[in-house]
Amino acid sequence: MGQRSGEKPQNASAANSIVVAHPEHIQRCFFLTREIFQTIPAVSTGIASKSWFDEGSVQRWTRNKWYWLFYELFLARPHHRLKGWM
């Protein structure tokens, strides 16, 4: 069963967790992981791809870098800051 957003899972620790994120999303994942586990997560940016965006995605903000940039800077990050997650 999944956890609700913002709740620390029972028996959760950075030692038994792995975070996989889109390269454009890694900064926000870093801050959220640090908030949840109270430790600095290891981050790798060594994955490469020609294109990280999918024009056919049902999530509009993942279709291209401009949609993503708008979503990240004006919706996701302000929301996370208001919640105290960043």
C-alpha positions as CSV (number, residue, x, y, z in Angstrom):
1,M,0.0,0.0,0.0
2,G,1.4,3.4,-0.9
3,Q,2.0,6.3,1.4
4,R,0.2,9.7,1.3
5,S,2.3,12.5,-0.1
6,G,4.3,14.2,2.6
7,E,4.1,11.3,5.1
8,K,7.2,9.4,6.1
9,P,6.8,5.7,5.4
10,Q,7.1,3.4,8.4
11,N,10.6,2.0,8.8
12,A,11.8,4.4,6.1
13,S,15.4,5.2,5.9
14,A,17.8,6.5,3.2
15,A,19.7,3.3,3.7
16,N,16.9,1.1,2.2
17,S,15.6,3.6,-0.3
18,I,16.4,4.6,-3.9
19,V,15.1,7.7,-5.7
20,V,15.1,7.7,-9.5
21,A,14.2,10.9,-11.2
22,H,14.1,12.7,-14.5
23,P,17.3,14.9,-14.8
24,E,15.2,18.0,-14.9
25,H,13.4,16.9,-11.7
26,I,16.4,15.8,-9.6
27,Q,16.8,19.1,-7.6
28,R,13.2,18.9,-6.3
29,C,13.6,15.2,-5.6
30,F,16.8,16.0,-3.6
31,F,15.0,18.5,-1.4
32,L,11.9,16.2,-0.8
33,T,14.1,13.2,0.0
34,R,16.1,15.3,2.4
35,E,12.9,16.5,4.1
36,I,11.4,13.0,4.4
37,F,14.5,11.1,5.5
38,Q,16.4,13.9,7.3
39,T,19.6,13.0,5.5
40,I,21.3,14.0,2.3
41,P,20.5,11.6,-0.5
42,A,23.1,10.4,-3.0
43,V,22.5,11.9,-6.4
44,S,23.7,10.6,-9.8
45,T,23.3,12.6,-13.0
46,G,25.2,10.1,-15.2
47,I,22.2,9.0,-17.3
48,A,22.1,10.4,-20.8
49,S,19.3,10.5,-23.4
50,K,18.6,12.3,-26.6
51,S,15.3,13.6,-25.3
52,W,13.8,13.4,-21.9
53,F,10.4,14.7,-23.0
54,D,7.6,12.8,-24.6
55,E,5.3,14.7,-27.0
56,G,2.6,12.0,-26.6
57,S,2.6,12.2,-22.7
58,V,-0.8,12.6,-21.0
59,Q,1.0,14.9,-18.5
60,R,1.2,18.1,-20.4
61,W,4.3,19.4,-18.5
62,T,6.3,16.4,-19.6
63,R,5.8,17.0,-23.3
64,N,8.6,19.5,-23.8
65,K,11.0,21.6,-21.8
66,W,9.0,24.8,-21.9
67,Y,5.8,23.2,-20.5
68,W,8.0,21.5,-17.9
69,L,9.8,24.8,-17.0
70,F,6.5,26.6,-16.5
71,Y,5.1,23.8,-14.3
72,E,8.2,23.4,-12.2
73,L,8.8,27.1,-11.6
74,F,5.3,28.4,-11.2
75,L,3.3,25.5,-9.8
76,A,5.3,22.6,-8.3
77,R,8.1,24.5,-6.5
78,P,5.8,27.2,-5.0
79,H,3.4,24.5,-3.9
80,H,6.2,22.5,-2.2
81,R,7.6,25.6,-0.6
82,L,4.2,26.5,0.9
83,K,3.9,22.9,2.3
84,G,7.4,23.3,3.8
85,W,8.8,20.5,1.7
86,M,11.5,22.6,0.2
